[in-house]
């Protein structure tokens, strides 16, 4: 990848102490890192989330960080009565970096919903999470948060609305045809993808290729009633050739959608 930032791999200890709000039955304490703080929060039964707050000007990353950075990592080892915990990612923003690279992630704050299933539904889940994430301003620093929260089995959580709002911003599964879309070749190692335009924020497109592949995505001239993008191959494994299957995320419009995409073959 291009534009990789310098990472400082020294461990950052999470500092204890008072955070923006005291811990309560529905939230862990804050674990502080340089330019950020993270905690676990609980919502409706079966719903939890990681909340990350960032210093002004700092960013953190989506599951695909773009040209630079690192995605968050989740380790739930040591949790009790936990059958499954699935972190989910709200739609990202494309963030221009001073070196000309592009990051995919979040500014200011982000809530990452976690779908939780109990091994025994009659007992509460005690979550333990080792969270790794990157925080970038002028340099990118790895951050770590050791978090623990026993999820309440009843009552009204003050964080339920925030978790529900974040969950609503998680891209929903779709397919390109259902989005009124199509992809076609646009020259050597390039493709043009168009989808139906919708009222709402401007469209953006993010793609996640297999390991060793990399595609640049840029807006293209829109067709009537359609939002269009050009995808250009930048990197591929030695000896590899399309077709290649990707996961694509289309944001903006009436809501973010996620769909499989094949370049160099039938969409």
N, C-alpha and C positions, 0 to 999 in steps of 0.2 A: 504494500500500500504506500501511497505517497503522503508527505507531510506529517510523518509520525513525530509526535512530541517527545521531548525528553522526559522519561518517567523516573522518579526517584523511588527506588524500591526499598528504602529503609522502612521498617514497620512504624506505623503511627499508632500510638496508644490512644485508646478512647478515654477521654477524661471524664471522671465522674463529677457530679455537682448539679446544681440547679439548672434546669433548662428553661425554655420559653414558658413552659407550664409544668406544674408538678405532676408526677405520675399519679394515676388513679386506677380504678378497677378496669378501665377500658384502654389503658395506655401504659406502656413501659416508661421508664425514665429515658431521657435523651442521652445518646452516646455521641460525644463531640469529637470532631476531627478538624483539621485545618480547613476553614472556610465552609464548614457544613456541620449539620447535626442530624441524627437519624433516630427513629423510635418505631416500635410496633404499636399499632392501634387495632382495636376490635370494633366491628360493626354489628350487623345482624348475625344471628347464629350461622356458623359456617363461613363467615367472612372476616378476614383480617387484612391488614395492609402494612406496608412499610411507608412511613412518611419521612421524606428528606427535605430539609430546609437548607438553602444555600445563601452564602453571603452575596451582596450585590456584585454583579459582574461575573460570578462563578457559574459554571455549568456542570451537569452530570449527564450520563449517557444512557441511551436506549440499548436494547439487546444487540443491535448492530450499531457500533459507535461511529461509523463513517470512516473518514480518512485517518482519524486519530482517536486516541482515548482507549477506553476499555469498558466492556459491558459489566453490569453488576453481577455478582455471584451470590448464591443462596445455599447455605448448608444448614439443614434442619436436624442434624444429628444431635441426639440427646433429648429431643422432644418426647413427651409422654402422651400416650393414647392418640397418636397421630398416624392415620392411614395414608393420607395424601396431603400435600401442600403444593399448589400450583401458582407461582407468581405470574402476573399478567401485566402487560405494558401498555399504558395509554399511548395514543398516537404521538410520534415525535415531532420536533421542529428541526428544520435544516438551519444550522448555525454557521455562518461564515467566520473563518479564523483569520487572524492577521497575516499568516503565511500563505494564504490563498487556498488552503484546504477547507474541507467542509466536515463538520461534526453533526451527528444526529442525536438529539437529546432534549434536555430540559433546562430552563433557566428558573431561578428564584426558588421554586419548590416543586415537588412531585409526590403524588401518592401512588404507590404500586400495589394494586389489589392482590390478595392471596386467597385463592379458593381452598378451603380447609375441609377435610373429611376426617371424622373421628373413627378410630378403630372400634370403640364402644360408644355408640351414641348416647348412652345413659350417663357417661362420665365426661367431665370437661377435658379439653385439650390444653396441655401445657406446652406452648411453643418455646423452643430455644432456637435462635437464629444467629449464625455467624454470617454477617453481611459484608461483602467486599464491594467497593465501588470507587470510581475515580472522580475527583473534583478538580476542575481545571479553571484557572484564571490566566496568568501569564505562563505558568508551568502546570503540568498535570501531576497531582499527588494521589497516591493510592490511600484510601481510607478504609478503616475496618470498624464495625460496630458489633459488639456482642450483646444481643437483645433477648429478653425473656418476658413472656406474658401468658398467664393462664386465661383462656378465653371465657368470659362469662357465658352462662347458658340461658340467661334471660335478662330482662330489663331493657331500658332504652339507652342505647349508646349515643353519646354526644358526637361521635365520629361517623355515625351511620350515613349521614348525608354526604360527607366528603368522600367516603369509600364508594358510595353509589355513583357519585358524579364521576369519579375516576374510572369506575367500571364501565360507565356509559361511553367513555372516551377510548376504551380499548377497541381496536378495529374488529369489526364483525366479519365472519367468514362469508365469502361470496365466490363467484367465478366471473371471469372477464366478460362472458356473454351476458350474464345477468346485469352487468354494469353498462351494457350497451357498448362494449369495447371490442377492439380488435388490435392485432399487432401484425406488422408487415416489415419486410426487409427494407432498409433505407441506405443501401450501399454496402461496401465491404465492412464486415464486423460492426454493423450498426442496424438498429431497428427503430421503428416508429410505433408507439403505442398511443391510441386514442380511446378515451372513455366518454360516456355521456356527461355533459356539463350539468351541474345542479346548482340551485341557489345556495348561497352560503359562502364560507371562506374560500379563497383560491385553492385549487387543487395542487397537490404535490405528490410525487411518486418516490417510493423508497424500495429498493430491491435487495434481497439477501441471496446471493449465489452460493453454490457449493464451495468448499475450501479450495483455494488456489485460483479462483476466478474473481474478477472485479469488473464492474461496469460503471461508467459515468452516466449520470442521468441529468438531462437538462430540458427545460421547457422548449417545446417546438411550436411553430405557428399553429394555432387552433383551427380546426375545421368548424363550419357552422354548427353550433350546438354541441361541440365536443371540446374536451381539454386534451391536449396532446403533448407527448414527451419523446425525446430521442434518447435511446440507450446505446452506448458505445462501448464495445469491449476494450478494456484497458490491460487486462492480465488474464492469463489462463495457464493451467498446468502444462508442462512439456508434453507434447504429443497429443494433447486434447483438442477436440473440435466440437462445435455445436452439432446437434442440439444439446442445450443445457437447460435443466429445470431450476427455477428460482422460486422464492416466495416473494410476492410483491405486496406492498401496502400503499393504498391510495388514500390520501387524507384530503380534508376540506370538503366542500359541497355539503350534503346533508348528513355526513358522518363518515368516519374512516372505515375502509373495507380492506380485507386481506384475501388474497387469492393466489392460486398456483399459476405460474407463467412459464412457458417454454419458448426459448429463443432459438431460431434455426430449425424449427419444426412446427407442427400444428400447435396453436395456442390452446 
